């Protein structure tokens, strides 16, 4: 039977062999992809999000066995949930132990419209054998979810649907060099949509790619002459290395010094797995010093392997459902991503301005699990998020209980 636009079976199971089930699943993904690609965000409403979120829950309850077992263990089904906030949230760490894949019948050999992917977390905390796995049945849906928020936050001078005219200089390895990195995929997909040229400055090991710096210098000069937008992208750690290189390698320093004042920086944060760490102020001061790019043109991006949507600090990336101008220090989600700050003990919602564990409901995660619980701490303000960092010490009790329930459900 149909549930809010997604397919459901009376017995709680899908039949992968049924053509009507496959077609309905594919149509649901395609409809959502087209909606996310629409640059007009004014049509998103709370009621629209609520309806889609409940439909997504019914779909994932139907098609994702470990998630269905978890929900039943908690006594929650699509029949007794009245709000997306009541949909069970899966801890991000659970992606290390369970394959949360919804609609597996949509693999490419079943439907040529879909290309699937698998992205892995860094695995630096528990070793490579415990890396989180995010199965993505529709990379087209991922591309759609990242494109417009990226443009609004980082390339607002480009018109939606216009020709790709920007120059990308990436300190993030290319998708070919890092095929299991969701961040590399994101940069590659954005480059396909918006970049006239992309220079991959580093290889998969983080070393300077052969010939990359001279090529970057040529492309920067070309962009200066034409007035094309220039975007420099990297993780916090990669920018630390860039600053050091600029201070010791004249060719790198000259390339960066030639960047136009109109250039922007996308900085993704993160020193995970590294002994290196600097304060944000020191990092941005160093970026501004070696590139000449003003601090207000450095944009922080918040994302994670377990979510397909991203949030950007400031800029014009806020969703239609938030009122007022974005506040300094706030990361704004797109309108298909809801965020709450939750009490770390029992995961009850906290009022605006109170710090708690962040939980996200991402409609773009239709192919896995939409409701994801992180161990990141922050507060919500008028729909935006003020990030505070990771939870310190032991795993928050609410996250631990959720993991216990998942393990118990898996054991039956």
Secondary structure, DSSP 8 states (H G I E B T S, - for coil): -EETTEE--TTS---TT-HHHHHHHHHHHHHHHHHHH-S-GGG--HHHHHHHHHHHHHHHHHH-HHHHHHHHHTT--TTS--SGGGS--EEGGGGGT----S-GGGSTTT-TT---EEEE---TTT-GGG--EEEES-HHHHHHHHHHHHHHHH-TTS-TT----EEEEESS--TTT-TT-HHHHHHHHHHHHHEEEEEE-B-TTSSB-TTHHHHHHHHHHHHHHHT--EEEEE-HHHHHHHHHHHHH-HHHHHHHHTS-TT-EEEE----TT-S----HHHHHHHHHHHH---GGGEEEEE--TT-S--EEESTT---TTS-S---TT-EE--TTEEEEEE-TTT--B--TT--EEEEEEEGGGGGS-SEEEEEEEEEEETTEEEEEEE--SS--HHHHHHHHHHHHHHH-
